[in-house]
Amino acid sequence: MYEEIQPLHKKQYEILKELKRVCDKNGLTYYLAFGTLLGAIRHRGFIPWDDDIDTGMPIADYKRLEELFKKGEFKEGYFLQTANTDPNSGTTYYKLRRDGTAFIVKPQAHRDMHHGINIDIYPLYNVADNKILREIQALHAVMYMLLEVGEIPHNNGAFMKVVGAVILFIVRGKLREKYKRFCLRYMARYEGEKTKYKAHFYGNLNRCRRIYPADVFEKTIPMQFETDTFSVPVGYDYFLKKFYGDYMKLPPIEKRGVKLDKLAKIDTEHSYLDYKGTYYCVKDNLKQ
């Protein structure tokens, strides 16, 4: 089973090395995060049953990455997917994708967007020291994601589904674009200040509220991942314990399966464009 995912890992690894190259060349900070960070510490590479690569960047460097992409800093064949470079994607955080490949997931199969194999890049924000102000900041992050995706959330309970539908109905057109920009500014309102905590704003409200002491990300250190070394947060132990608990303990065998249940099509050798109308943008499944 794990052998089947190795071609995917190979392509993702190539993308990760390209991100590292661009960041190192231009003095940007990046680091391995979440399951990829866990893989680096526990396996010195991919978790055998993992199907993605997660990275993070401080918001200031994160924004510069898009500027560098537009200036042609990435090698030919790489595409930095953002809300600006691919407006149809509804993406709320960057994805570095590889042309000539396909990784089409069912929840996005109705979108006419770049569906190449990718790695995820999450922004890291300073968050307010005051708990109430942090909650307000997190709510703006959730609002931004809702408006950017532009679809009713289906995995956060009936109440959020109703609330999301009402907000999307009321906040439309130019008002939506204006409020998205406002939310982004609010999320980054504590940049330039020395705050006690930081957060990756992504996912549902609970994930947006997950905070870390700022010194976890005070600097990065090199760590082996497969055949190369990549940056990881100096406070990786705290990060992983908060996210996974006893992270060096392997999960039960029955929970080690590769989770590709939401995958519509994967192809490491052919472009997603070859599958338009069959695996994505299928006429009968297009959302209006």
N, C-alpha and C positions, 0 to 999 in steps of 0.2 A: 504493500500500500504506500509506504513512504517513498519508494522508488518512483512512483507516479508523479510525485510533487517535485522531484529534484530538477527537472527542466525549468519549472517555474522559479524555484529558488535561484537557479543559475542566472536567469534574466533579471530577477530582482536584485541580485548581488551586483550585476553590472551597473544597474541604475544607481545603487547605493554608492558605488565607487565614483560614478560621475558626479554625484552630489558632493562627495568628499573633495574631489578635485577642484570643483568650482569654489567651494567654501574656503579651502586651504589657499587657493590662488588669490582670493580677494579678501582674506582676513575675516571671514564670517565664522561665527560660532554655531556649530551644530552638535547634536549628540544622539546616540541611540536611545530609544525610549520604549516603555511598555514591554511587550513580548519579545521584541528584538534585543532590548537591554537584558532581559532575563536570559535569553539565549546566549548572549555574550558571556554572562557571568557563570551560568550553570553548564552550558554546553560548548563554550568557546566558538559558537556559530549558531546556525539556525536551530530552533527547537524543531525536531524532526516532523512534528505534526502541525507546525504553524504554517499559515498560508499568506503572510504578509510581512512587510518591513515597516516599522514605525520609527520616526525620528522627530526631533524637536529643535526649535531655534528660538532665541530671544526675539521678541516682536520687531525690534529695530532691524536686525539682520534678516529676519524673515521678509520684511518689506523690500529690503535691498535685493533679495534673491529674484524677485519678479523684475526689477529694473535690469538686473544682469542678464536675465533670460531675453528680455526685449532687445538688449544690446548685442545678443549673439554669443554670450559667454559659454553656453552649453554646446557640446558637440552636436553635429547634425544627427537627427534621428531621435532627439530627446525633446519632450514637450512638457513645459511646466503649466499644469492645468490650474487656473485660478478663476475666480468669478469674473475677472476682466479678460483673460485670454480665451476662455471658453464659456461664455454667458449661458449657454444651454445646459451646462453640466449641473448647475445648482450646488456646486461645491462650496463648502464653508471653510475648508482648510486646503492647503496646496497638496497636489499630487504630481510627482514627477513621473511621467509616462514614457514608454518606449514605442516609437513608431514601428510598424511592421509586425505587431503582435496583437493579441486579443485577450481581454480579460473582462468579459461582459457579465455583470451581476444583474440578477432579476429585478431588484428594486429600481435600477437605472436603465433597464432595457428599453423603456419608452423614449429615452432622451437621445437626440441626435447630437452626439458629443464624441470626444476622443475616448475610446474604450480600450486603449492599450494597457499592457501590464504596467503596474505602477508601484511606487512606494509612497507612504504617507508622510507629510511634514506638518507638524503641529506647532502653532505659535505659543510662546511662553510669555505670560503677562505678569507685571507687578499687580498685586491686588491690595485693596485697602486693609489697613490694620484693624479698623473697626468692623465688627462682625456684621452689623446692619448694612453698612456701606458695601461690604463684600457681597451680601445677598443681592443688593440692588445691581451691582456690577454683573453678577452671575445671571440675573434675570435679563439684563440687556444682551448678554451673550446668547441666551436661549431665544430671545426675540429675534436677534439677527439671524440665527440659523433657520428659524421658522420662515422668516421672510425671504431669505436667500434660496432655500430649497423650494419654497412656494407650494408646498403640499401638506395636507393634513397629516399630522403624526399618528401612526397606527400602533406603535409599540410602547406607549407611555400611559395607557389607561384610558377609560372612556371619558373622564373629565377633561384631560388634556386634549383629547380628540375634538371635543365640542369647543373648548376654548380656542384651539388652533384654527378651527373652521371659522369661528366668528372673527378672529383677528385677520385672517386672510381675506375674508369678505369685506371687512371695513377698510383695511390698509391696502390700497391698490394703486396701480399706475405710478404717477410721479410722487405721490405721497409715500409709497413703499420704498422707492429709491432714496428719497430724502431721509426716511427714518432708518433705513439700513446704514446709511453713512453716519447718522447720529449715533446709532448703537456701536458702530466700530470705534468712533471717537471716544465714547463713554467707556468701552472695554479697555482702552489704552490710556485712560485719563491719569493714571498714576505712574506712567513712564517718565523717567527723569527724576523720580523721587526714590529715596531709599526706604523701601517697605520691608516688613518682616516676612511677608509671604509672597508666593508666586503660584500661578495656576495655568493649566492648559484648558482653554475654553473650547470644549467640543462635546458632542453627544447630548444626553438629556440633562435635566436640571441637577440631578445628583452628581453626575460627572463634572459639571461646571463648578460645583461647590467644593470639589476635592482640591485642597490647597496643600502646599509644601513650604517648609521653611526656606527662606531665600538662600541660605548658605548651602542647600543641596545643589544649587546651580551656580555657586560662586565661581567655579572654574570647571574645566573638563580635564580628564586624564585619558591617556591612550589605553585601549583594551583590545585584545585579540578577538576578531570575529571572522571565522573561516580562515582564509589564508593571509589576511591583512589586519591592520590595526585601525580602529576607529575611535572617535571621541565618545566618552560617556561622562555623565555628571559625577563630580567628585563625591557627592552624597548618594551614590547609587544604592547603597545598602538601605538607607532610610526610604528612598523612593520605592524600592522593590518590596520592602516589608509592608509599607502602607498600602501598596496595590495588591500584593499577593500573599502576604503573611509569611509563613515559613517557605520562602521561595526556593530553597535548595532541595526541598523534598519533592520528588516526582509525583505527579498525580496518579490516581489509580489507572491501570491499563485500559479500562473501559472508557476513560475520558481522554485518551491520547489520540483519538482519531482525527484525521484531517477534516476540518469543518468547511466543506465547499458546497453546503446545501443550497446556498443562495446563488450559486454560480450557474449562469446560462451557457457560457462557452469560454473555453480557454484554448489558446493556440500560441505557442511560443515561436512559430515560424511564419505565420501568415497574419496579415493585417486585419484588424477589426472591420475595416471598410469592406472586406470580402463577405461579411456576414450581415450587412445592412439589409433589412427586409426579411431576414430569416431568423436571426437571433436578437436583433434590436431594431427599433423603428418598424416593427411588424404592424401592418395597417390595422388589423383587428384589435391590437393591444395599445394603440397610441392613446395617450391621455390628452384631452383638450384643455 
